[in-house]
Amino acid sequence: MGTTADRIFAQASRLPEPLPREVLDFIGYLEARHGLRDLLIEDLKASILDILGDLDHRASRNPQSGGQGPHGGPWRTMEPI
């Protein structure tokens, strides 16, 4: 049938939500357990991106800011590392 990843995808795609999310969470656990990913850093990056997105959204709703950040420059969002 192909690679193991193909088989995992085929099995997970047949599951009702939220079960595929549990599969994804387990993959993240395996990555962290084997040192392939640092979950603390991933959570920190996600939190920072959430905060920046919220600030960008607030600036776009505030007509006084003109869509600019606190230092007069435009709000920018970070790209994932």
Order of alpha helices (4+ residues) and beta strands (2+ residues): alpha-alpha-alpha
